[in-house]
Amino acid sequence: MINLGQLKIFIFTNWYFFKLTFQFQYNYYIWLLAAVLVFLLLFLLLLQWKKKVRRKMGDAKLVTVLTQSFSSVLFTSKFILLSLGFAVGVITVMNPRKPGDADSVTRKGIDVVVAMDVSKSMLAADLAPSRLERAKQFVNKLMNEMPDDRIALVLFAGKAYIQMPLTTDHGAAQFFVSSATPDAVPQQGTLISDALTMSVNAFNIKERRFKAIVLISDGEEHDAQAIATAEKLAEQGVLINTVGVGSPEGSTITDPATGQNKLDEAGNVVVSKLNEEVLEQVAATTNGVYVRLQSSDDAVKEIKAQLGQIERKAFSDISLVNYKTFFMWFAGVMFLLLLVEQFIPETKRIKA
């Protein structure tokens, strides 16, 4: 007879061995296994209820004779099979897998989130053909100079969105950059604090080092929370480099829908100016650098030199790994357990 302590050791040992052998694509589904404990509690309550009902039915000997065909062993066996089937089903959903032999590519690199302003002020043409197009050129050139680094893309205006998670697929990244327009963010404005917060969300939260943000904006609107947010990120070891797009003299903004200059509420022509002060302060808070975008090559060189000072880390590029998945095997075991449970009766044969 295996006691409870031995059972715990047996389960823990086998689970540890299983985790060494496999990894799960969807780890967060493991919490579903807690439902097995709920099933066990309900099963025990059901057994207690059955005992109470038996006592209330009348004479114990008569009740025993009437229910002699019922088998508590078979009833318990059905419950165990159902619970095991559910547990194996959870493992199936978690998708156990193993990296294919010699498929994993180890690279050296850092994680960089590019936060690009796509507000309508970025359509100003003080940098020809427009601030936004020059920003795209800069991002593409920067990625070409960082082949071993993982890049994520955040687009922001009055709100920020993660357009692309961290990846070494720079071809896909350049596609997302080229397709970025003010229409990608319905809420207009230049909310730098939200862009910084969203950029941090793109990183692996378990790592406290090797995080860098390259924020590209004209900084047109004053964001009171931008500096406070940068200070919080500095405490987390995040390096923020900023790139200013535009000119202090400013430029009018052409509305692409009408082809006319954008007007304010009073009917005056809007002149959008580069706000270098806030971008310089954000960068200085995290010991980053501020670069004014005039020549894309010079700006890339300066930003790349700053990023090159960050200690490099090794990571496994899972986007290039061919995994062998085993969920079908576990799905088969689950189906078999449930099938066997269906053929087990709750009653036993009574000899004549």
Summary of the structure (lengths in Angstrom):
residues: 352
radius of gyration: 31.0
end to end distance: 33.0
largest distance: 104.2
contacts: 1048
relative contact order: 0.15
helix: 48%
strand: 19%
